[in-house]
Amino acid sequence: MPSEFNLFLGDSGSEAPDFQAPEADQRPIDLLQPGSEHHAYVLDYLLTRIKSSEDVMSKFYSRWQIAERKMQAYLTLPNYEQMLKDMNNKSQAPAPAIILFPYNYAVISTIVTYCMKVFCGQKPFFHLGANSKEAADNVRYMEAMVQYHCDQSRMISRIFQLLLDGELYGLAAVRCTWATKIGKRRVLRPPSDAERLMYSNNPKDLPSLLKDSEERIIFAGNDVMNIDPFMFFPDPNVPMSECSTKGEFVFWREFVGKHLLLQAQHQGQVQFVDQVEVAQGSGHDSKWYNLSHRSALTGGQSHAGDNLRATTVKGQNSYMVDQGSVTIIPSELGLGPEEHPVKWLFTILNKTQIIQAEPLDLDHGRHPVEVSEPYTLGYGFGAPSVSDYVGPIQDILSWFLDSHIYNIRTSLAGELVYDPSKIDESSLKYPQPGKRIRLKPLAYGTDIRTAIQQLPVSDATRGNIADLSTFIRIGDMVSSVNDITRGVQPQGGRRTATETRAAGEGAFGRLGVHAQLISQQAMVCLVEQMVLNIQQLQDQDVWLQVIGQEAFNQVGPQLLMGDFTFPVHDGTLPLDKVAGFDLWKEILTGMAQSPVLTQTHSLPRIFEHVCSLGGAPNISSFRLVADAQMDQLAKAGAVIPMAEAAANLRGSSPPPRPNGALPQ
């Protein structure tokens, strides 16, 4: 059987009871009453799959924790506090502080910055293709709609976190859902008859329009959220990067406040929230809390809301929520009539109660997650990260720096040989520079060199700084990061523009391929989910500014249909804005001198486009007359087209003007 269909749909460890299918007007969640046999069977079915993933994913946590500490250049705080205490209470000089060279942070931030410029350096973020004429006509509208959803869901921060997770953990996961946000907005309305009657004595005091509040849909569209790698539990039987298409299940975990769960229950999204006990006591499975060390430097919470037993407000506890997409056969679980595998969405509260169970009927047919493993070795489950490769380099760099500083401090402090019968030892313990050494009366009038002498100290770590640079180059070679990618001008004298461009292309080559892989693994699949969700679920017209058009357009479902394609990003940086402005400026100058191009292209519109690139997007507001009025003036002979005027100046015959119209 092909691997694409090798689904793990075995039983949960116990024989399936003969459950009754739900009635026509009954929701599946209504069958899963707390304490019922049906609920216990389905819960065990789901928890078995979650545990199979937890057992595998937990093997990565120690490696991720080390990477997080190296990323923060973390120094154990109690040791530093003890050093300060000794200095204050014992009047002793503090021991040399340990310095962790933040090389891991420098490498990761450089790679993330490059990829952010690649994916978010221009709008729209995602470009589409087409396989049909209908789709080709609608590409610009769909790109504008996807960009609108990206702006509403704060996509820049989501992409940044996805890239950061991929570099730090070797795993980055996001989920794509369809969200409907409802809120109150102010509107203007005419006064009612009752309000007019109230102001009958002073009608002038009643405004023509009154400000009122109405509840309406603010936004309905794709909502992309990051998944914490520590809280991500995909099917371990397939590679992580393929779990959305080949995996039987994918679960993700959050810590959610009770007030949010009760609000979702009020809206009919979940059920049985108020019947779940607070996660406290010795029987609670607390080993899944405080796993990450990402907040070790600040002393905060690595997973916001996971300190369930430290709640300070009564009744406002956070709950552990496991939500996931699972491929099930509904008839076997007594949840529906289907006898073939379909995807369902389940939500479990504190591993004790199912509060959501519903079909996940999405056109894209995938689990609503996408995974990127930018350093995958292929085939396996779990991949290394750049932190695993450059982490030992950071340790060596820190040792070189610390040993050199320690040797310098030793040289400055000096090692003394003295005669205790001639020197007052208490004066030697003065920790600050500029000390006065007191002689005993026995040493008065004698040669001081016979009483005290400093031993010569050699700097054995003099070459550490040179070795530091050598190992930085080794780390740069491994991580594909160097001075050019960091934005540092390379040394070695002046370079020509060609040499600088060639060096930049070579430096960005590996990073470009790296970005291509991320695009293929996550970005392309994510935008495919977003596009298909829009075609399936978007039912309202939205006013958008489409690329290449000045005015806003009312974009509805009829302009979003078509069979689109999703090209992989080539991984190169977008064109520099200054370089783009210079290019268009040359185009404008060349067109103004070409009679043929001025007849086939609109010179004024190109001029306005160049102005917008140069930072003057409102140049059209300075027009003296509209285009239609300019045509009438040209027909009347009041104005002369630019091409005709240029021909007159050259003494040649002007190009033909059809029907006396002004070329656009």
Secondary structure, DSSP 4 states (H G I P E B T S, - for coil): --GGG-------SSPPP-PPPPPTT--HHHH--TT-HHHHHHHHHHHHHHHHHHHHHGGGHHHHHHHHHHHHT---HHHHHHHHHHHHHS--PPPPPP----HHHHHHHHHHHHHHHHHHSSSSSS--EESSHHHHHHHHHHHHHHHHHHHHTTHHHHHHHHHHHHHHHS-EEEEEEEEEEEEEEEEEEPPPHHHHHHTSS-GGGS-SSEEEEEEEEEEEEEEEEEE-GGGEEE-TTS-GGGHHHH-SEEEEEEEEEHHHHHHHHHTTS---GGGSPPS-STTS-GGGSS---TTTTTT--SSTT--GGG--STT--EEEEEEEEEEE-HHHHTS-S--S-EEEEEEEETTTEEEEEEE---TT-S-SEEEE-TT--SSSS----HHHHHHHHHHHHHHHHHHHHHHHHHHHH--EEE-TTTB-GGGGG--SSS--PPBPGGGTTS-GGGTEEEPP---TTTTHHHHHHHHHHHHHHHHT--HHHHTPPPSSS---HHHHHHHHHHHHHHHHHHHHHHIIIIIHHHHHHHHHHHHHH--S-EEEE-TT-SSEEEE-GGGS-S-EE-PPP--PPPPPHHHHHHHHHHHHHHHHT-HHHHHHS-HHHHHHHHHHHTT-TTGGGG-SS-HHHHHHHHHTTSS--HHHHHHHHHTSPPPP-GGGPPP-
